[in-house]
Amino acid sequence: MTTTFYEEIGGSDTIRTIVDRFYEGVATDELLRPRDPEEDLGPAADRFALFLIQYWGGPTTYSDNRGHPRLRMRHAPFAVTPAAKERWLVHFRAGLDAADLTPEQDAQFWDYVTHAAQFMVNSLE
């Protein structure tokens, strides 16, 4: 029986810990907060958690409810600048630091998010 990375790291509880800490930072970030039009960041946090859960081998609830992730398309209306990417990574790093991951698990997760964040940059201004 194969264990997914999702199961290895503790499943939904671990992903939710990471995402909750991430959004605590975003909520007060002057650069990132204005990009999320929802007053309550809860729905955005839930969508992000469901995406990460699915990406790492958990239930496919994200795609079942929203279809293909199409990350660049979904973020196209927002100017994702190198500065925004760096702020995003600061808050994601805090989320990973809040999780009880092994150094290897942390490195695998961090490698994915740093590449994904760079991929999302769509504006230099």
Backbone as JSON Lines, residues from 0, in Angstrom:
{"i":0,"aa":"M","n":[0.84,-1.19,0.0],"ca":[0.0,0.0,0.0],"c":[0.89,1.25,0.0]}
{"i":1,"aa":"T","n":[0.62,2.15,-0.9],"ca":[1.4,3.38,-1.03],"c":[0.81,4.47,-0.15]}
{"i":2,"aa":"T","n":[1.68,5.16,0.54],"ca":[1.26,6.29,1.36],"c":[1.5,7.57,0.57]}
{"i":3,"aa":"T","n":[0.52,8.44,0.53],"ca":[0.69,9.72,-0.16],"c":[1.42,10.7,0.76]}
{"i":4,"aa":"F","n":[1.98,11.71,0.16],"ca":[2.61,12.77,0.94],"c":[1.59,13.39,1.89]}
{"i":5,"aa":"Y","n":[0.36,13.55,1.42],"ca":[-0.74,14.07,2.23],"c":[-0.89,13.25,3.51]}
{"i":6,"aa":"E","n":[-0.9,11.94,3.39],"ca":[-1.02,11.07,4.57],"c":[0.23,11.15,5.44]}
{"i":7,"aa":"E","n":[1.38,11.17,4.78],"ca":[2.66,11.23,5.49],"c":[2.76,12.42,6.43]}
{"i":8,"aa":"I","n":[2.27,13.58,5.97],"ca":[2.43,14.79,6.77],"c":[1.33,15.01,7.81]}
{"i":9,"aa":"G","n":[0.34,14.13,7.81],"ca":[-0.71,14.27,8.81],"c":[-2.05,14.7,8.26]}
{"i":10,"aa":"G","n":[-2.18,14.68,6.94],"ca":[-3.47,14.93,6.31],"c":[-4.0,16.34,6.44]}
{"i":11,"aa":"S","n":[-5.3,16.41,6.48],"ca":[-6.02,17.69,6.47],"c":[-5.63,18.59,7.63]}
{"i":12,"aa":"D","n":[-5.44,18.01,8.8],"ca":[-5.1,18.84,9.97],"c":[-3.81,19.62,9.73]}
{"i":13,"aa":"T","n":[-2.81,18.97,9.16],"ca":[-1.54,19.64,8.9],"c":[-1.7,20.71,7.83]}
{"i":14,"aa":"I","n":[-2.39,20.38,6.75],"ca":[-2.61,21.37,5.69],"c":[-3.35,22.57,6.24]}
{"i":15,"aa":"R","n":[-4.38,22.33,7.05],"ca":[-5.16,23.45,7.62],"c":[-4.3,24.29,8.55]}
{"i":16,"aa":"T","n":[-3.4,23.68,9.3],"ca":[-2.48,24.45,10.15],"c":[-1.63,25.38,9.3]}
{"i":17,"aa":"I","n":[-1.09,24.85,8.22],"ca":[-0.24,25.65,7.33],"c":[-1.03,26.81,6.74]}
{"i":18,"aa":"V","n":[-2.21,26.51,6.21],"ca":[-3.03,27.52,5.53],"c":[-3.55,28.55,6.53]}
{"i":19,"aa":"D","n":[-3.95,28.12,7.71],"ca":[-4.44,29.08,8.72],"c":[-3.35,30.07,9.1]}
{"i":20,"aa":"R","n":[-2.13,29.58,9.32],"ca":[-1.03,30.48,9.68],"c":[-0.69,31.4,8.5]}
{"i":21,"aa":"F","n":[-0.72,30.85,7.29],"ca":[-0.48,31.64,6.08],"c":[-1.47,32.81,6.02]}
{"i":22,"aa":"Y","n":[-2.74,32.54,6.2],"ca":[-3.75,33.59,6.09],"c":[-3.74,34.56,7.27]}
{"i":23,"aa":"E","n":[-3.22,34.14,8.41],"ca":[-3.02,35.1,9.51],"c":[-2.07,36.19,9.04]}
{"i":24,"aa":"G","n":[-1.04,35.82,8.32],"ca":[-0.1,36.8,7.8],"c":[-0.68,37.63,6.68]}
{"i":25,"aa":"V","n":[-1.37,36.99,5.77],"ca":[-1.97,37.7,4.64],"c":[-2.97,38.74,5.13]}
{"i":26,"aa":"A","n":[-3.7,38.41,6.19],"ca":[-4.75,39.3,6.7],"c":[-4.23,40.68,7.07]}
{"i":27,"aa":"T","n":[-2.97,40.78,7.43],"ca":[-2.41,42.07,7.85],"c":[-1.31,42.57,6.91]}
{"i":28,"aa":"D","n":[-1.15,41.9,5.78],"ca":[-0.1,42.28,4.84],"c":[-0.61,43.37,3.9]}
{"i":29,"aa":"E","n":[0.04,44.53,3.93],"ca":[-0.41,45.69,3.14],"c":[-0.33,45.45,1.64]}
{"i":30,"aa":"L","n":[0.55,44.58,1.2],"ca":[0.67,44.3,-0.23],"c":[-0.33,43.24,-0.69]}
{"i":31,"aa":"L","n":[-0.49,42.18,0.09],"ca":[-1.32,41.06,-0.34],"c":[-2.8,41.19,0.01]}
{"i":32,"aa":"R","n":[-3.1,41.77,1.14],"ca":[-4.49,41.81,1.6],"c":[-5.44,42.47,0.61]}
{"i":33,"aa":"P","n":[-5.07,43.58,-0.01],"ca":[-6.0,44.22,-0.95],"c":[-6.33,43.36,-2.18]}
{"i":34,"aa":"R","n":[-5.54,42.35,-2.44],"ca":[-5.78,41.5,-3.61],"c":[-6.92,40.52,-3.4]}
{"i":35,"aa":"D","n":[-7.33,40.33,-2.17],"ca":[-8.42,39.4,-1.89],"c":[-9.66,40.2,-1.54]}
{"i":36,"aa":"P","n":[-10.62,40.25,-2.45],"ca":[-11.78,41.13,-2.26],"c":[-12.73,40.68,-1.15]}
{"i":37,"aa":"E","n":[-12.64,39.44,-0.72],"ca":[-13.55,38.97,0.32],"c":[-13.18,39.57,1.67]}
{"i":38,"aa":"E","n":[-14.2,40.08,2.37],"ca":[-13.94,40.62,3.7],"c":[-13.42,39.54,4.63]}
{"i":39,"aa":"D","n":[-14.06,38.39,4.55],"ca":[-13.69,37.25,5.37],"c":[-12.77,36.37,4.54]}
{"i":40,"aa":"L","n":[-11.57,36.15,5.0],"ca":[-10.62,35.33,4.26],"c":[-10.89,33.84,4.4]}
{"i":41,"aa":"G","n":[-11.87,33.49,5.21],"ca":[-12.2,32.08,5.43],"c":[-12.46,31.29,4.17]}
{"i":42,"aa":"P","n":[-13.3,31.79,3.25],"ca":[-13.53,31.03,2.01],"c":[-12.27,30.86,1.17]}
{"i":43,"aa":"A","n":[-11.43,31.89,1.11],"ca":[-10.18,31.77,0.36],"c":[-9.27,30.74,1.02]}
{"i":44,"aa":"A","n":[-9.2,30.76,2.33],"ca":[-8.38,29.79,3.06],"c":[-8.89,28.38,2.81]}
{"i":45,"aa":"D","n":[-10.19,28.21,2.8],"ca":[-10.76,26.89,2.56],"c":[-10.42,26.4,1.15]}
{"i":46,"aa":"R","n":[-10.55,27.27,0.16],"ca":[-10.21,26.88,-1.21],"c":[-8.73,26.5,-1.32]}
{"i":47,"aa":"F","n":[-7.87,27.28,-0.69],"ca":[-6.44,27.01,-0.75],"c":[-6.12,25.69,-0.06]}
{"i":48,"aa":"A","n":[-6.73,25.45,1.09],"ca":[-6.51,24.19,1.8],"c":[-6.97,23.01,0.95]}
{"i":49,"aa":"L","n":[-8.14,23.12,0.35],"ca":[-8.65,22.03,-0.48],"c":[-7.73,21.78,-1.69]}
{"i":50,"aa":"F","n":[-7.21,22.85,-2.27],"ca":[-6.26,22.69,-3.38],"c":[-5.03,21.92,-2.91]}
{"i":51,"aa":"L","n":[-4.42,22.35,-1.8],"ca":[-3.21,21.69,-1.31],"c":[-3.49,20.25,-0.9]}
{"i":52,"aa":"I","n":[-4.62,20.01,-0.29],"ca":[-5.0,18.64,0.09],"c":[-5.03,17.76,-1.16]}
{"i":53,"aa":"Q","n":[-5.68,18.23,-2.19],"ca":[-5.77,17.46,-3.43],"c":[-4.4,17.31,-4.08]}
{"i":54,"aa":"Y","n":[-3.64,18.38,-4.15],"ca":[-2.33,18.35,-4.8],"c":[-1.43,17.28,-4.18]}
{"i":55,"aa":"W","n":[-1.47,17.18,-2.85],"ca":[-0.57,16.27,-2.16],"c":[-1.14,14.87,-1.99]}
{"i":56,"aa":"G","n":[-2.28,14.57,-2.63],"ca":[-2.77,13.19,-2.64],"c":[-3.97,12.9,-1.78]}
{"i":57,"aa":"G","n":[-4.62,13.95,-1.26],"ca":[-5.83,13.76,-0.47],"c":[-7.07,13.76,-1.35]}
{"i":58,"aa":"P","n":[-8.22,13.89,-0.73],"ca":[-9.48,13.88,-1.48],"c":[-9.5,14.96,-2.57]}
{"i":59,"aa":"T","n":[-10.25,14.7,-3.61],"ca":[-10.34,15.58,-4.78],"c":[-11.47,16.6,-4.65]}
{"i":60,"aa":"T","n":[-11.79,16.99,-3.47],"ca":[-12.89,17.93,-3.22],"c":[-12.71,19.23,-3.99]}
{"i":61,"aa":"Y","n":[-11.48,19.71,-4.08],"ca":[-11.24,20.96,-4.8],"c":[-11.75,20.86,-6.23]}
{"i":62,"aa":"S","n":[-11.27,19.89,-6.97],"ca":[-11.67,19.74,-8.38],"c":[-13.13,19.35,-8.51]}
{"i":63,"aa":"D","n":[-13.62,18.56,-7.58],"ca":[-15.04,18.18,-7.62],"c":[-15.93,19.41,-7.56]}
{"i":64,"aa":"N","n":[-15.53,20.4,-6.79],"ca":[-16.33,21.62,-6.6],"c":[-15.98,22.75,-7.56]}
{"i":65,"aa":"R","n":[-14.7,22.85,-7.97],"ca":[-14.26,24.01,-8.74],"c":[-13.68,23.69,-10.11]}
{"i":66,"aa":"G","n":[-13.55,22.41,-10.42],"ca":[-12.95,22.03,-11.69],"c":[-11.43,22.06,-11.6]}
{"i":67,"aa":"H","n":[-10.8,22.05,-12.77],"ca":[-9.34,22.07,-12.84],"c":[-8.81,23.32,-12.14]}
{"i":68,"aa":"P","n":[-7.72,23.2,-11.39],"ca":[-7.21,24.36,-10.64],"c":[-6.9,25.59,-11.5]}
{"i":69,"aa":"R","n":[-6.32,25.44,-12.69],"ca":[-6.01,26.56,-13.58],"c":[-5.47,27.77,-12.8]}
{"i":70,"aa":"L","n":[-4.42,27.54,-12.07],"ca":[-3.91,28.56,-11.15],"c":[-3.56,29.87,-11.84]}
{"i":71,"aa":"R","n":[-2.84,29.82,-12.94],"ca":[-2.47,31.08,-13.61],"c":[-3.7,31.81,-14.11]}
{"i":72,"aa":"M","n":[-4.67,31.1,-14.64],"ca":[-5.88,31.74,-15.12],"c":[-6.66,32.39,-13.98]}
{"i":73,"aa":"R","n":[-6.78,31.68,-12.87],"ca":[-7.53,32.21,-11.72],"c":[-6.86,33.44,-11.12]}
{"i":74,"aa":"H","n":[-5.54,33.52,-11.27],"ca":[-4.81,34.66,-10.7],"c":[-4.52,35.76,-11.72]}
{"i":75,"aa":"A","n":[-4.89,35.54,-12.97],"ca":[-4.61,36.5,-14.04],"c":[-5.16,37.9,-13.77]}
{"i":76,"aa":"P","n":[-6.33,38.05,-13.12],"ca":[-6.83,39.41,-12.88],"c":[-5.98,40.23,-11.9]}
{"i":77,"aa":"F","n":[-5.06,39.57,-11.21],"ca":[-4.24,40.24,-10.2],"c":[-2.81,40.38,-10.7]}
{"i":78,"aa":"A","n":[-2.21,41.51,-10.43],"ca":[-0.79,41.69,-10.76],"c":[0.02,40.96,-9.7]}
{"i":79,"aa":"V","n":[0.56,39.83,-10.09],"ca":[1.41,39.07,-9.19],"c":[2.86,39.45,-9.53]}
{"i":80,"aa":"T","n":[3.38,40.35,-8.73],"ca":[4.71,40.9,-8.94],"c":[5.76,40.08,-8.18]}
{"i":81,"aa":"P","n":[7.03,40.27,-8.49],"ca":[8.07,39.62,-7.69],"c":[7.95,39.99,-6.2]}
{"i":82,"aa":"A","n":[7.59,41.22,-5.89],"ca":[7.43,41.61,-4.48],"c":[6.27,40.86,-3.83]}
{"i":83,"aa":"A","n":[5.17,40.72,-4.57],"ca":[4.02,39.98,-4.03],"c":[4.39,38.52,-3.82]}
{"i":84,"aa":"K","n":[5.13,37.96,-4.75],"ca":[5.6,36.57,-4.61],"c":[6.42,36.42,-3.34]}
{"i":85,"aa":"E","n":[7.33,37.35,-3.09],"ca":[8.17,37.26,-1.9],"c":[7.35,37.37,-0.61]}
{"i":86,"aa":"R","n":[6.37,38.26,-0.59],"ca":[5.5,38.39,0.59],"c":[4.69,37.11,0.8]}
{"i":87,"aa":"W","n":[4.18,36.55,-0.3],"ca":[3.42,35.31,-0.25],"c":[4.28,34.2,0.36]}
{"i":88,"aa":"L","n":[5.54,34.13,-0.08],"ca":[6.45,33.11,0.45],"c":[6.77,33.32,1.93]}
{"i":89,"aa":"V","n":[6.88,34.57,2.36],"ca":[7.11,34.84,3.79],"c":[5.99,34.22,4.62]}
{"i":90,"aa":"H","n":[4.76,34.44,4.2],"ca":[3.62,33.92,4.96],"c":[3.49,32.4,4.83]}
{"i":91,"aa":"F","n":[3.84,31.88,3.67],"ca":[3.8,30.43,3.54],"c":[4.89,29.78,4.38]}
{"i":92,"aa":"R","n":[6.05,30.42,4.45],"ca":[7.13,29.9,5.29],"c":[6.66,29.83,6.75]}
{"i":93,"aa":"A","n":[5.93,30.86,7.2],"ca":[5.39,30.85,8.56],"c":[4.42,29.68,8.75]}
{"i":94,"aa":"G","n":[3.63,29.41,7.71],"ca":[2.71,28.27,7.79],"c":[3.45,26.96,7.91]}
{"i":95,"aa":"L","n":[4.48,26.78,7.1],"ca":[5.26,25.54,7.2],"c":[5.94,25.44,8.56]}
{"i":96,"aa":"D","n":[6.43,26.56,9.06],"ca":[7.09,26.55,10.37],"c":[6.12,26.17,11.49]}
{"i":97,"aa":"A","n":[4.83,26.42,11.29],"ca":[3.83,26.08,12.31],"c":[3.45,24.61,12.27]}
{"i":98,"aa":"A","n":[3.79,23.94,11.19],"ca":[3.44,22.52,11.05],"c":[4.55,21.64,11.62]}
{"i":99,"aa":"D","n":[4.18,20.47,12.03],"ca":[5.14,19.52,12.6],"c":[5.64,18.59,11.5]}
{"i":100,"aa":"L","n":[6.47,19.14,10.6],"ca":[6.99,18.37,9.48],"c":[8.43,17.96,9.75]}
{"i":101,"aa":"T","n":[8.82,16.86,9.16],"ca":[10.24,16.49,9.21],"c":[11.0,17.45,8.3]}
{"i":102,"aa":"P","n":[12.3,17.54,8.46],"ca":[13.07,18.4,7.54],"c":[12.88,18.0,6.07]}
{"i":103,"aa":"E","n":[12.78,16.71,5.8],"ca":[12.58,16.25,4.43],"c":[11.21,16.65,3.89]}
{"i":104,"aa":"Q","n":[10.18,16.51,4.71],"ca":[8.83,16.91,4.3],"c":[8.76,18.41,4.08]}
{"i":105,"aa":"D","n":[9.36,19.16,4.98],"ca":[9.4,20.61,4.85],"c":[10.08,21.01,3.54]}
{"i":106,"aa":"A","n":[11.2,20.39,3.26],"ca":[11.94,20.71,2.04],"c":[11.12,20.39,0.79]}
{"i":107,"aa":"Q","n":[10.42,19.27,0.81],"ca":[9.6,18.9,-0.34],"c":[8.46,19.9,-0.55]}
{"i":108,"aa":"F","n":[7.8,20.28,0.52],"ca":[6.7,21.24,0.45],"c":[7.23,22.6,-0.01]}
{"i":109,"aa":"W","n":[8.33,23.04,0.59],"ca":[8.91,24.34,0.27],"c":[9.36,24.39,-1.19]}
{"i":110,"aa":"D","n":[9.95,23.32,-1.67],"ca":[10.37,23.27,-3.06],"c":[9.17,23.48,-3.98]}
{"i":111,"aa":"Y","n":[8.07,22.82,-3.7],"ca":[6.87,22.98,-4.52],"c":[6.37,24.44,-4.48]}
{"i":112,"aa":"V","n":[6.22,25.01,-3.28],"ca":[5.61,26.35,-3.21],"c":[6.52,27.42,-3.79]}
{"i":113,"aa":"T","n":[7.82,27.28,-3.66],"ca":[8.69,28.29,-4.24],"c":[8.62,28.25,-5.77]}
{"i":114,"aa":"H","n":[8.55,27.07,-6.34],"ca":[8.4,26.97,-7.79],"c":[7.03,27.48,-8.23]}
{"i":115,"aa":"A","n":[5.99,27.1,-7.51],"ca":[4.64,27.54,-7.85],"c":[4.52,29.06,-7.76]}
{"i":116,"aa":"A","n":[5.11,29.64,-6.72],"ca":[5.05,31.1,-6.55],"c":[5.73,31.81,-7.71]}
{"i":117,"aa":"Q","n":[6.87,31.3,-8.13],"ca":[7.57,31.91,-9.27],"c":[6.74,31.79,-10.54]}
{"i":118,"aa":"F","n":[6.1,30.66,-10.72],"ca":[5.26,30.41,-11.89],"c":[4.09,31.39,-11.97]}
{"i":119,"aa":"M","n":[3.62,31.86,-10.81],"ca":[2.44,32.73,-10.76],"c":[2.77,34.19,-11.07]}
{"i":120,"aa":"V","n":[4.04,34.57,-11.04],"ca":[4.41,35.96,-11.34],"c":[3.97,36.28,-12.77]}
{"i":121,"aa":"N","n":[3.18,37.36,-12.89],"ca":[2.65,37.73,-14.21],"c":[2.86,39.22,-14.53]}
{"i":122,"aa":"S","n":[3.57,39.92,-13.66],"ca":[3.8,41.35,-13.87],"c":[5.09,41.74,-13.15]}
{"i":123,"aa":"L","n":[5.83,42.64,-13.77],"ca":[7.04,43.12,-13.1],"c":[6.78,44.4,-12.34]}
{"i":124,"aa":"E","n":[5.58,44.96,-12.46],"ca":[5.24,46.21,-11.76],"c":[4.16,45.98,-10.76]}
